[in-house]
């Protein structure tokens, strides 16, 4: 009797193991789309710093991480790094404006103009991208450093800046002038903001993921274009935020983004043209275009960028919880130290 029970138990166990093997094989064939989560944001502690890994995250996660850290925030709701970045940018922008929008000078003057633009780039990085771009990209500024398409395939007629990846390094170029004329500083900043939005998404988005590649039309845009909805949303929120920093910035990108929450019209046009150049077979290799109204940030069909209040509210709730945990830990540390001192006195 016991032998029969044991034999039956073995048969049931074998069947169960075989069933598990089948389930595991089926599960292993299903495409898995997982990426590391972006790090938590905690502006209350000046010692806390976000560290981002290149070529790692979903584009929309990067968008949410950046926007929730600055959208509709001011004062102590911003990190000390961000507060200093706003002050530094405004001071650096207003003082040397008279040294731009002029004829090209000698090399010493050009060097001073390049240094000014480089410092503005650093402040933009620190406010919007946690200072994470500086180690991941090289930047070149000058007169006509963005050449015509026949000289540089990555450029296009009328472009005064472009960004691309080469051998794992992000390379950004910005014209500060053309021919014998230096551009107004506001125009240079417009180009800089546009290209840095590209750089952030290029550097930290997972470029190896097949699932992400198929969805590029709905995220960072087609290769060679890069003006997808996620780019448009990031760029628009950056421009809108910077306009509020100082009166001297209120007309930033006014022609290209005429409304308060309007996405770049020129970028939307470029994205549409890039999609139109695809063959029917190429279009079929990408996911269909969609409007993600359930997302915290999305682009409407008429080019308006919507940022839901829930994005900021959720971020504040997480930060409040981190602050509560920190206070508890600090109190525990005080209690431990107090008890140690009492024992020592005894």
Backbone torsions as a table, in degrees:
resi	resn	phi	psi	omega
1	UNK	NA	-46.5	179.4
2	UNK	-64.7	-35.6	179.2
3	UNK	-65.2	-39.6	178.4
4	UNK	-64.0	-42.3	178.1
5	UNK	-61.9	-42.4	-179.2
6	UNK	-65.3	-41.3	179.3
7	UNK	-64.0	-42.5	178.8
8	UNK	-63.3	-40.3	179.2
9	UNK	-62.6	-41.7	179.8
10	UNK	-64.4	-40.9	178.9
11	UNK	-63.7	-43.4	178.0
12	UNK	-62.7	-39.7	179.6
13	UNK	-64.9	-41.8	178.8
14	UNK	-63.5	-42.7	178.7
15	UNK	-62.2	-41.8	179.6
16	UNK	-64.2	-43.0	179.4
17	UNK	-64.4	-39.8	179.1
18	UNK	-64.9	-40.6	178.1
19	UNK	-63.9	-40.4	177.2
20	UNK	-63.4	-39.9	179.0
21	UNK	-61.5	-42.2	179.5
22	UNK	-63.4	-44.9	179.3
23	UNK	-61.2	-41.3	-179.7
24	UNK	-66.1	-37.5	178.6
25	UNK	-65.0	-42.6	178.8
26	UNK	-63.9	-43.6	-178.9
27	UNK	-63.2	-38.2	-177.5
28	UNK	-68.8	-23.1	-179.9
29	UNK	-82.6	-18.2	179.5
30	UNK	-73.2	133.3	178.5
31	UNK	-65.8	130.9	179.9
32	UNK	-108.2	126.6	-179.1
33	UNK	-115.8	89.7	-179.6
34	UNK	-126.0	143.7	175.5
35	UNK	-137.4	154.2	173.1
36	UNK	-59.4	144.6	176.9
37	UNK	-75.9	150.5	175.8
38	UNK	-69.7	151.3	-177.6
39	UNK	-67.3	156.6	177.6
40	UNK	-68.6	154.1	-179.8
41	UNK	-109.1	128.5	-177.0
42	UNK	-141.5	86.9	-174.4
43	UNK	-74.6	-13.9	-174.0
44	UNK	-70.8	-25.5	-178.4
45	UNK	-105.0	112.8	-176.9
46	UNK	-67.8	-15.6	178.5
47	UNK	-82.9	-14.5	-177.0
48	UNK	-81.1	130.9	180.0
49	UNK	-133.0	136.4	176.8
50	UNK	-80.7	136.2	175.7
51	UNK	-119.6	121.2	179.5
52	UNK	-109.9	140.2	178.2
53	UNK	-96.5	131.8	179.3
54	UNK	-62.9	152.0	171.4
55	UNK	56.4	46.9	-169.2
56	UNK	-131.3	-40.8	-163.3
57	UNK	-105.5	163.1	171.8
58	UNK	-70.2	139.5	-179.9
59	UNK	-55.4	-41.9	-178.2
60	UNK	-67.6	-32.9	175.9
61	UNK	-65.1	-38.7	177.3
62	UNK	-65.5	-40.9	176.9
63	UNK	-59.0	-50.5	-178.4
64	UNK	-62.5	-40.0	-179.4
65	UNK	-60.8	-46.6	-177.7
66	UNK	-69.4	-49.7	-173.0
67	UNK	-65.9	-40.7	-178.8
68	UNK	-65.6	-18.8	-179.5
69	UNK	-83.7	-13.1	-179.1
70	UNK	-133.1	-20.6	-171.4
71	UNK	-67.2	123.2	179.2
72	UNK	56.1	32.0	175.3
73	UNK	-109.1	148.2	173.9
74	UNK	-155.8	165.0	178.4
75	UNK	59.0	-133.4	-175.4
76	UNK	-72.0	-9.0	174.8
77	UNK	-73.3	-14.6	174.1
78	UNK	-96.2	155.4	175.4
79	UNK	-71.9	162.2	177.6
80	UNK	-61.4	-36.8	177.6
81	UNK	-59.9	-42.5	179.6
82	UNK	-68.9	-42.9	179.6
83	UNK	-60.1	-44.3	178.6
84	UNK	-66.1	-33.8	-179.8
85	UNK	-65.3	-41.9	179.1
86	UNK	-63.5	-47.6	179.9
87	UNK	-62.0	-44.9	-179.1
88	UNK	-64.3	-41.9	-179.2
89	UNK	-63.5	-49.2	-176.9
90	UNK	-62.2	-42.0	179.0
91	UNK	-64.5	-45.4	-177.6
92	UNK	-70.0	-29.6	-178.7
93	UNK	-76.5	-42.3	-172.7
94	UNK	-75.4	-37.1	-174.2
95	UNK	-65.5	-47.9	-172.7
96	UNK	-95.4	13.3	-175.0
97	UNK	-59.2	-32.6	-179.1
98	UNK	-67.2	-17.0	-179.7
99	UNK	-88.1	3.9	175.7
100	UNK	-115.9	-178.7	-178.0
101	UNK	53.4	54.0	-175.5
102	UNK	-150.3	179.3	174.9
103	UNK	-71.0	149.8	178.2
104	UNK	-63.5	129.7	-178.3
105	UNK	-98.4	-155.2	179.7
106	UNK	-79.0	178.8	-175.7
107	UNK	-64.7	-32.5	178.4
108	UNK	-64.7	-41.3	177.9
109	UNK	-67.0	-40.6	177.7
110	UNK	-63.4	-38.5	178.6
111	UNK	-62.9	-40.5	179.0
112	UNK	-66.4	-38.6	178.1
113	UNK	-67.0	-41.4	177.3
114	UNK	-63.5	-40.7	-179.7
115	UNK	-64.7	-37.3	178.3
116	UNK	-62.9	-47.0	-179.3
117	UNK	-65.0	-38.0	178.1
118	UNK	-62.7	-40.3	179.3
119	UNK	-67.8	-36.4	176.5
120	UNK	-64.7	-38.9	176.5
121	UNK	-59.8	-41.9	-179.6
122	UNK	-62.8	-41.5	-180.0
123	UNK	-67.5	-38.6	176.7
124	UNK	-62.0	-43.1	178.6
125	UNK	-61.1	-43.9	-176.8
126	UNK	-70.1	-32.8	-178.9
127	UNK	-79.5	-47.0	-172.2
128	UNK	-95.2	-27.6	-170.2
129	UNK	-126.5	21.6	172.8
130	UNK	61.8	20.3	-178.7
131	UNK	70.3	19.1	-173.9
132	UNK	-88.5	-14.1	-176.5
133	UNK	-81.0	-26.9	-169.4
134	UNK	-57.4	-35.7	-178.4
135	UNK	-85.1	-7.5	-172.0
136	UNK	-108.5	-1.2	-177.6
137	UNK	-146.8	154.7	172.7
138	UNK	-110.4	147.8	-175.6
139	UNK	-130.3	139.0	176.9
140	UNK	-126.3	127.6	177.2
141	UNK	-120.9	147.0	176.6
142	UNK	169.5	-169.9	178.6
143	UNK	-88.0	116.6	178.5
144	UNK	55.9	40.6	175.0
145	UNK	-75.3	-22.7	170.2
146	UNK	-90.0	110.4	-172.5
147	UNK	-92.3	175.3	179.6
148	UNK	-68.8	159.0	-175.2
149	UNK	-54.8	-36.1	-179.2
150	UNK	-70.0	-20.1	176.1
151	UNK	-92.3	-29.5	-177.6
152	UNK	-145.3	105.3	-175.5
153	UNK	-60.0	-20.4	-178.6
154	UNK	-79.1	-13.5	-178.2
155	UNK	-96.4	171.0	177.8
156	UNK	-146.0	158.6	-179.8
157	UNK	-54.9	132.4	177.1
158	UNK	85.9	-4.6	179.9
159	UNK	-80.8	137.1	174.3
160	UNK	-113.4	9.8	175.6
161	UNK	-166.0	150.8	170.1
162	UNK	-156.3	159.2	-178.3
163	UNK	-134.2	137.1	176.6
164	UNK	-152.0	161.0	177.6
165	UNK	-97.1	137.3	176.3
166	UNK	-144.3	119.3	179.8
167	UNK	53.7	41.9	177.2
168	UNK	77.8	0.0	179.9
169	UNK	-113.2	135.3	179.4
170	UNK	-85.3	130.3	-179.0
171	UNK	-119.7	125.3	-176.9
172	UNK	-120.1	132.6	177.0
173	UNK	-123.4	138.6	179.6
174	UNK	-138.9	125.4	171.8
175	UNK	-75.8	127.3	171.6
176	UNK	-97.6	-1.1	177.0
177	UNK	-177.0	174.9	177.6
178	UNK	-144.0	142.2	-179.0
179	UNK	60.9	-117.9	-179.4
180	UNK	-106.9	9.9	-173.2
181	UNK	-119.1	131.2	173.2
182	UNK	-90.5	135.0	-177.7
183	UNK	-70.7	159.2	169.1
184	UNK	-60.9	147.1	-176.5
185	UNK	-63.3	-34.0	179.2
186	UNK	-62.3	-40.1	178.5
187	UNK	-64.5	-39.3	179.3
188	UNK	-65.6	-40.7	178.6
189	UNK	-63.3	-39.0	177.1
190	UNK	-57.4	-45.5	178.1
191	UNK	-64.9	-41.8	-178.5
192	UNK	-62.2	-45.1	179.5
193	UNK	-61.4	-44.8	179.7
194	UNK	-58.6	-48.6	-175.9
195	UNK	-71.5	-32.5	179.7
196	UNK	-72.2	-30.2	173.4
197	UNK	-64.0	-42.4	174.4
198	UNK	-58.6	-48.0	-174.6
199	UNK	-60.3	-44.8	-179.5
200	UNK	-57.2	-46.6	-178.3
201	UNK	-73.5	-35.9	178.4
202	UNK	-65.1	-45.2	-172.9
203	UNK	-71.3	-44.5	-169.2
204	UNK	-101.9	-10.0	174.6
205	UNK	-75.0	147.7	177.9
206	UNK	-74.1	108.7	-178.4
207	UNK	-86.7	-8.4	-177.0
208	UNK	-93.8	-16.4	-172.3
209	UNK	-74.9	121.9	-179.7
210	UNK	-65.5	-38.8	179.4
211	UNK	-62.2	-45.0	178.6
212	UNK	-64.3	-37.9	179.9
213	UNK	-63.0	-43.5	-179.1
214	UNK	-65.2	-22.2	-176.7
215	UNK	-102.4	14.5	-175.7
216	UNK	-58.5	-32.4	179.9
217	UNK	-60.7	-29.4	-179.3
218	UNK	-97.0	-0.1	-177.5
219	UNK	-127.1	-97.8	-172.4
220	UNK	-90.3	-7.3	178.1
221	UNK	98.3	167.0	-177.9
222	UNK	-66.9	153.4	175.7
223	UNK	-60.7	139.9	-178.0
224	UNK	84.8	-7.9	177.1
225	UNK	-122.2	-68.4	174.8
226	UNK	79.8	13.3	-177.2
227	UNK	-106.3	46.7	178.0
228	UNK	-74.7	175.7	-176.7
229	UNK	-56.4	-40.1	-179.1
230	UNK	-64.8	-41.2	174.9
231	UNK	-60.6	-48.2	-177.5
232	UNK	-59.4	-39.3	-179.7
233	UNK	-68.6	-43.5	179.4
234	UNK	-64.4	-48.2	-178.3
235	UNK	-60.2	-44.8	-178.9
236	UNK	-62.9	-43.4	-179.7
237	UNK	-68.4	-32.7	175.4
238	UNK	-64.4	-49.2	-178.7
239	UNK	-60.9	-47.8	-179.1
240	UNK	-59.7	-41.3	-179.5
241	UNK	-66.4	-45.0	-177.9
242	UNK	-66.4	-30.5	177.4
243	UNK	-60.0	-27.0	-179.7
244	UNK	-87.5	-2.9	-178.5
245	UNK	-71.6	-37.4	-174.5
246	UNK	-163.5	152.4	179.0
247	UNK	-59.0	-30.1	-179.1
248	UNK	-69.2	-11.3	-179.3
249	UNK	-110.4	4.0	-173.3
250	UNK	-64.8	-22.6	-179.8
251	UNK	-101.8	17.7	179.0
252	UNK	-59.0	124.0	178.2
253	UNK	53.6	34.1	-175.4
254	UNK	-63.5	-35.6	-179.2
255	UNK	-76.0	-38.7	-176.1
256	UNK	-82.2	-32.4	178.2
257	UNK	-124.9	74.3	-169.0
258	UNK	-66.6	-29.0	179.7
259	UNK	-94.9	173.5	-178.5
260	UNK	-66.6	-36.0	-177.6
261	UNK	-123.1	27.2	-178.0
262	UNK	-85.2	132.6	176.1
263	UNK	-72.9	156.3	-178.6
264	UNK	-54.0	121.1	-178.7
265	UNK	-70.2	-38.5	179.4
266	UNK	-67.1	-38.0	179.3
267	UNK	-68.6	-39.3	176.7
268	UNK	-61.5	-39.8	179.2
269	UNK	-65.2	-43.2	179.1
270	UNK	-63.0	-40.4	179.4
271	UNK	-64.0	-42.0	179.4
272	UNK	-64.1	-41.5	179.4
273	UNK	-66.1	-39.7	179.5
274	UNK	-63.3	-42.1	178.6
275	UNK	-66.8	-37.7	-179.7
276	UNK	-65.6	-24.3	179.5
277	UNK	-80.0	-11.4	179.8
278	UNK	-71.4	145.7	172.4
279	UNK	-77.3	168.9	178.9
280	UNK	-61.3	-37.3	179.0
281	UNK	-66.4	-42.4	179.1
282	UNK	-64.9	-41.6	178.1
283	UNK	-61.3	-37.5	-179.1
284	UNK	-67.7	-19.6	-179.5
285	UNK	-80.5	-9.1	179.0
286	UNK	-108.9	156.5	173.1
287	UNK	-64.4	153.4	179.0
288	UNK	-68.7	154.1	179.8
289	UNK	-72.9	136.2	-177.4
290	UNK	-138.6	160.1	172.6
291	UNK	-110.4	117.3	-173.4
292	UNK	-90.7	75.5	-177.7
293	UNK	-68.8	-15.7	178.2
294	UNK	-84.3	-9.0	178.8
295	UNK	-77.9	158.9	179.0
296	UNK	-70.4	-25.0	176.1
297	UNK	-132.6	129.3	178.4
298	UNK	-151.9	164.1	-178.0
299	UNK	-108.7	124.8	-179.9
300	UNK	-77.9	170.8	-178.6
301	UNK	-67.3	-20.8	178.9
302	UNK	-99.7	15.9	173.0
303	UNK	83.2	18.1	177.3
304	UNK	-95.9	137.1	179.4
305	UNK	-94.8	125.5	179.7
306	UNK	-109.0	126.2	173.8
307	UNK	-116.6	114.8	-178.1
308	UNK	-75.1	143.2	179.8
309	UNK	-61.8	-24.5	-178.7
310	UNK	-60.3	-29.6	179.8
311	UNK	-62.2	-47.6	179.9
312	UNK	-70.4	-41.1	-178.2
313	UNK	-61.6	-41.9	179.3
314	UNK	-66.2	-40.0	178.7
315	UNK	-62.5	-43.7	178.7
316	UNK	-63.0	-39.2	179.8
317	UNK	-63.1	-42.7	178.4
318	UNK	-64.6	-43.1	-179.4
319	UNK	-65.7	-38.7	177.0
320	UNK	-63.5	-39.6	178.9
321	UNK	-66.1	-40.4	177.5
322	UNK	-64.2	-38.8	178.5
323	UNK	-65.2	-40.7	178.3
324	UNK	-62.7	-45.2	179.6
325	UNK	-63.1	-38.3	179.5
326	UNK	-64.8	-41.3	179.1
327	UNK	-63.7	-40.9	178.6
328	UNK	-62.5	-44.6	179.8
329	UNK	-64.0	-43.5	178.8
330	UNK	-61.0	-40.4	179.3
331	UNK	-66.7	-39.6	177.2
332	UNK	-61.5	-40.7	178.7
333	UNK	-64.0	-39.9	178.2
334	UNK	-64.0	-43.4	-180.0
335	UNK	-62.0	-42.6	179.5
336	UNK	-62.6	-44.8	-179.7
337	UNK	-63.9	-41.4	179.2
338	UNK	-61.8	-45.1	179.8
339	UNK	-63.6	-38.6	178.4
340	UNK	-64.4	-40.3	-180.0
341	UNK	-67.4	-39.0	178.8
342	UNK	-64.1	-44.0	179.5
343	UNK	-62.8	-36.7	-179.7
344	UNK	-66.8	-38.0	-179.9
345	UNK	-69.0	-31.8	179.6
346	UNK	-70.2	NA	NA
